[in-house]
Amino acid sequence: MHEPGSRTSDYDYTLPEALIAQEPCEPRDASRLLVIDRAAGTIAHRRFTDIVEYFAPGDTLFVNATRVFRARLLCTRDSGAPAEVFLLRPLDGDRVWEAMVQPGSKVRPGRRVHVAPGFDVEILETTPRHTRVVRLEIDSAVHDSVTDAIAHCGHVPLPPYITRSDTPVDATRYQTVYAQTPGSVAAPTAGLHFTPALLDRIAAQGVERAEVLLHVGAGTFRPIQEEDPSLHLMHEEWCEVSETAAQQHAATRARGGAVWAVGTTAVRTLESAVDSAHVVQAGALDTNLFIRPPQQLRAVDRLITNFHQPRSTLLMLVASVTGYDLMMQAYSEAVREQYRFLSYGDAMCVL
């Protein structure tokens, strides 16, 4: 026998394909909201706009202000056959990147693929984790810069479980309304539900907003293969807490307010920056923090999140907040009530 929630298979659940949202909810804040009250052990079904009822004056809402860039490059090989380069992170300026490529067996080091006129990608080497190092080559007569070429020729990097091609709507909707700093290849999706008007209503209740940064990597979609979660190699992501955000966290704690995190990325940023005295320190770092039971959060009191994939690190993080049994009960109820799941799906609030 093992403690429930200590094994990866404990986080398996049946997710009907029909519940995986393929399109965003319109308007943003019309999505459903499942509310877990940990103290009472209860689950309630609301609308996302109802979330204003759960804030109190003196609380602070921490959001991830990262911006998704057009990381997906659809290419052709010299033979005319298709290829894909999915940019992960810059390694040397804006020209040399770590990337995933398809088909990996054909697009090997030394090869070149073509994105658009005046925009090519040269494959330089294979990394220890089987990604590629690539160099982006542009014709300055066609593109002002590499950044310009990516912005004009790249595609919105929708998650693999969204089975359609990206559209012009995704350029806006797969982005939070407060996104500022480009660097993510996936959206911090809990934030997709907020509108400017809803944020204004929350602020009118005496709630501050604080911004942190975590650039989401493609590893966020990687399921855990090992039955023992401690053997899972967590992907690294760059994150930063500004001096202002650290001060806002300290001030919230000092006045007895609740620290709200919008999404698992905001949680991981704050929990990566908190010290043994539960004080959040300003600074930037690469984090591979893997939060799972029986760990508990030290920097965050309330969580707003979406519904996550089975066997995922994100699901384990939520279990650390809610407790394993209550989370699995909530997910069972969400499936039964036909909530919309994953990136473009509905939301959960943990009190």
N, C-alpha and C positions, 0 to 999 in steps of 0.2 A: 504493500500500500504506500501511496505517496500523498503528500499534502495537495489538495485540489488547487490547481493554478500554478503548480510548480513544473509541469511538463508541457511541452509544445502541443501535444495532442489534446490537452485540456482546452485549447483555444480553437479547436475545430467546431464549426457549426455549419449547418446547411444554409447557404445563401442562394435562393432561387435566382436564376439569371435575369428573370423579368423584373427583379427589384433593383438591379444595377442601373442607376440613372444614366441615360445616354444624352440627355439634354438638360440645360440649367432650368431651374424654376424661375418663373416670371410673374411678378417682380421678385427680386432677390429675397426679400424678407417675407415672402408668402410661404416659405417652406414650413414643414411641420417641426415641432420641437418636443422631444421626449425629455422630461425633467426627472432626475434622480435626486431625491432628498436622502442623503446618507444617514442623517440623525434619526429620521422617522422610518427609514427603510422602505420608502414608498416610491412609486413611479406614476407620473402624471403625463397626459398627452395635451399639448398646447400648440399654438402657432408661434413662429419665431418672433413676431412683433410683441408677443406677451413677455419676452425676456426682460423688458424694462421693469416689470413688477418685482423682480428678484434682486435688483440693485438697491443699495442704501447709500445715503450721502456719506462721503469719505472713502468709498471704494475706489479702486483704480483698475481700469481695463487695459491689460497689456496685449498689444497686437504686434504681429510680425510684419514689418513694412517692406519686406522683400518684393521684388517685381519679377515676374516670369519673363524670360526672353525667348526668342524664337529659335529654340535649340535644335529643332529637327530639320535637317537638311536632306531633301530628296534629290538623289544624284543619279547620274548614268555613268557606266563604265565605258571604256574605249570601244567595247563590242556593241554598245547600245543597250545592254542589259541594265536593269535598275539596281541601285544600291542606296543605302541610307547611312548617314553619319549623324549620330546624336551627340551633340556637344555636352560635356559634363562640367568642366571647369577649365579656366585659362591656366596655363603653366608658365608662359613667358610672354608678357604683354598681351596683345589681343590676337596674335597670329598662331601661337602654339597652344594646343588644347589637349586635354584628355577627352576621349570620346568612345562611344560604343559604335561599332560598324556592323552592317549586314550587307551581303552574306559574309561572315567572318572568314570562311574558307577561301573566298575569292579575293576579298579586299585585304591583301596582305601588305606588310611593309615594302616600300619601293613602288607601290601602285599609286595611281592618281585617278580621282573621280571628278566628275564635272557637275557643279550645282546649277550654274546659269552662265550665260555669256560673261566672260571676265571674272569668273569666280570658280576656282578649283580647290580641291582638297588633296594634299599629298599625305599618304600614310607613312609615318616615320618608323615606328617601332611598336612592339607589343609589351604591355606592362605585366607585372607579376599577377595582377588580378584579371588578366585576359581582356582588358580594354586596350585601346590604341592611343598612341601619341600621334597627333596629326598637325599639319601646318596648313593654314588657310592662305591661299594665294589669290590676290585680286589684281585686276587691271585698273590702274588709277584713272584711266580715261573713261572707265565705265562706272566705277564705284568710288565715292569719296574716301571711304575707309572700310576696314574689315567690319567694324560695328555697323556701318551703313549697309554693307552687303548682307550681313546676317538679318538685319531688320527687314530688308526688302525681299530677300529670297528664302528665308527660313519659314518654318511652319510652327504654329502653336503646339507645344509638346503635350498633347492630351495623353492621359494615362492609357496603358495597354488594354484595360478593360472597357474603355470607350471605343467601340468597334467601328466608328465612322471617321471620315476625314474631317479635319478642322475646317471651320467656316469663318467668315468675317465676324459673326456673333461671338465666337470663342475668344477673339482678340480682346474683347472687353469683358466678357463674362467669366473667363478663366483668369481673372485678375481681381484682387480686392480693390475697393474704392479708395483705399489709403496706400496702395502700393507705390513705392518711391524708388528704391535702389535695385537696379537690375542685377540678377545673379542666380535666380532659381530656375530649375527645369521642371518643377511641379509647383502648383499653387498651394499656399497654406489654406486649405479649403474651408476650414471652419469660419474663416473671415469672409467667404463669398456671400454670406447671408446678410451682411450689414449694408445698409444704404446710408447716404449722408443724413437723410431725415431721421432715421432711427438712431444714428450716433448723436445727433443733436438732442433728441428726446432723452437719451441716457445722460448726456452732459448736463441737461437742465435739471436733473435730479441730484446734482452735486457730485457726479462721478468724474474723476479725471481719466484721461487717456494717456498711456505711455507707449512709446515705440521701441521695440528691440528688432534685431536683424538675425535671421538665420536663412542662408541660401540653401533651399531644399535640393537634394541630389536625387538621382534616379534610384538609388538604393532604398528609398522610402517604400518602394513597391516590392522589394525583395522578400519573399516569404522565408520563414525559418525552416531549414531542412533538418536540423538536429533535434532529437527528442529532448535533450538537455539544453535549455535555452542559454546556459552559460557558455556553451561552445559556439554560439553564433557570433560571427565576426560583423560587428556593426560598422556601417559606412560612416566616414567622417564628413562633417558638414561645417562650413565656416559660420561662426555666429559672433555677435557683438552686443554688448550692453553699454550704452553711452553713460557718461557721468550724470546727465539729466535723468535718464531712466533709473539708474541706481539710487539717486536721491529721491525720486518719486516712490520707489519701493520702500525705502527706509521711512519716508514720511507717512506712507499708508500704514505701515506696521505701528509707527509711533502713535497715530491717532486711533488705532483700533479698527481700521477699515479692512475690508477683504481685498486680497489680491486675486483678480480674475485673469486667467490666461485664455486667449483666443487661439485654440489649437494646440496640438502636441508640439509644434515647433516652438511656440512661445514658452511652453512648459520646459522643453529641453534646454532652451537658451537660459532661462532663469535658474534652472536647477544645475546647469553647468557652471554658473557664475556665483552660486551661493557658497559661503564658507561654513566652517564648523559651528560658527556662532549664529548661523541663519541670516547672515548679512550678505546681500547681493553686491558683488564687486564689479566696478566698471572695467571694461577691457574687451579684447577680441581674442578668439581662439578657435582651433579646429576641435569640434566635439564629436566623440563617438559614444556618448553617454547612452546606455541602454537601461531604461527604467522598467522594472518588472517586480511583481510581488516576490518577497514581502517588503520591498522598499516602499517608503512613504515620502511624499513631497515635503520639502522644507521651505520652499520659496513661494508656493502657490496654494491658494485656499479654494478657489472655484475654477471649474473647467468648462469651456464651451468647445465642442468637438463634433465631427461627423461620425458616421458609422463606418467601421474599418473592416478590412478583409480578414478572413479566418487565418489563424496561425501567423499573424503579423506582429511586429514589434510594437506597432501603434495600439493594437488591441491589448497587449500586455501592459503598456503604459496606463491605459484607461483603468485596467483592473487594479493597478497600484493605487488609484485614486478612489474607486468605488468599493473595492473589495471584489474578489473573484465571483462569489455567488450572486451578488446583486447585479454585477455587470452581465453575467450570462442570463440572468432572469430578464434584464432589460432588453438584451438582444433577441431573446426568444419572443418577447412581447412585440418588439419592433417588426420582426418577420411576420408574426401572426397578424399584426395590424397593417401590414404592407407599407411600411415606411420605404422611402427611396434611399438606397445605400450608396456609399463611396463618394467620390469627389464632387459630383453634381447633385448629391442626395440631400437628405434632411439632416437635422442637427440634434445633438444631445447636450443638455446642460446638467452639470454635476454640482450640487449645492453641498 
